[in-house]
Amino acid sequence: MSTIITDDEFKHIAHLSRLTLLPEDGFIIDQLSQAAEYSSVLNELDTANVSPTFQVNHKQNVLREDVILPSLPQSVALSQAAKTSNGYFVTKATIKK
């Protein structure tokens, strides 16, 4: 079997994937090459009259109309808060500096 993916391409793919490669992981190159070779079968198809698509099942997002409704007054929203300051909730820090 001819190797489609070179060692440099494999190292680049591993770098992009944030993978640490070990010398015994060389078999993965053959597996990736087999997958690439298998998908090259698609190049044999005549797609001249096929329009490009990104959605193959022809479904569309179903979105509801955006309706603006009255919301809680700030005083009511904050009424059950353990601690507030200047109209905002006060919580413990979530990010350590």
N, C-alpha and C positions, 0 to 999 in steps of 0.2 A: 504494500500500500504506500502510495506517495504521501509525504507529509505536506498538507496544505498550510498549516500554521507553523511558522518558523520559531526558533528558540527566542528570538528578540520579540516577536509578536506575543509569544506566550508570557514572557517576563512583563511585557507592557500590560497585558490583560490582568495578570496577577497583581501588578502594582495598582491598577485602577480598581481592582476588587479588594484591595488591602489584604491580600493573602501572603503569608510567608511561605516561600517555597523551600522544600527540602530536596536533596538530590534524588531521593527515592520517589518523588512525585512526578518524575518524567513521563510516566504512563498517561498522565492527564493530557499531554500534548497529543497523543494518539487518539484519545477519546474525543477531544475537541476537533481534531482533524476529521475523524469519522463523521461527526455531526455536521461539520461544514460540507464535507463531500456529499453526504446524504441530502442536505438541503440544496445542493447544486443541481439536483434532478429538476427542480423548479425552473431552471434556465432553459430546459427543453420545451416548456409549454409555450404555445403561441398566445401571447397576451396583447397582440396588436389592437384588437377591437374591444379590449376590456378597459373600462374607465377606472382610474385609480380610486381607491376607497380606504377609509380608515375604520369603518364600521361595517362588518360583514353580515350582521343580522338585521339591519335596517331599522333598528329600534331608535327611538328618540327620547331624550329626557322629558319627563312629564313634570312641568313646573306649575305651581299654583300662582295665581295673580297675587302680587304683593299688595296687601291691604294694610294701611296704617290704622291701628286701633289705639285707643287711649291706654296708657300704661299706668303703673302705680305711681303715686306721688313719691318723691324722694323721701319724705318724712316717713311714709308707711314702709317703704322698702328697707329703710335703715332702722326701723323701730325695734326689731328683734336682734340687732347686731350687738355683740358683746362690747365692741369698742368702735367708735367712729371719730372722724376728724374732718372738719370743713366739708361735710356732706359726702364723705367717702368711707368705705369700710376700712378698718385698720386690722391687719393680719401680721403674723410673724413673717420674717424675711424668708423667701423661698430660694434665694441664691446666695451662697456664701461668697464673701469678697476676699 
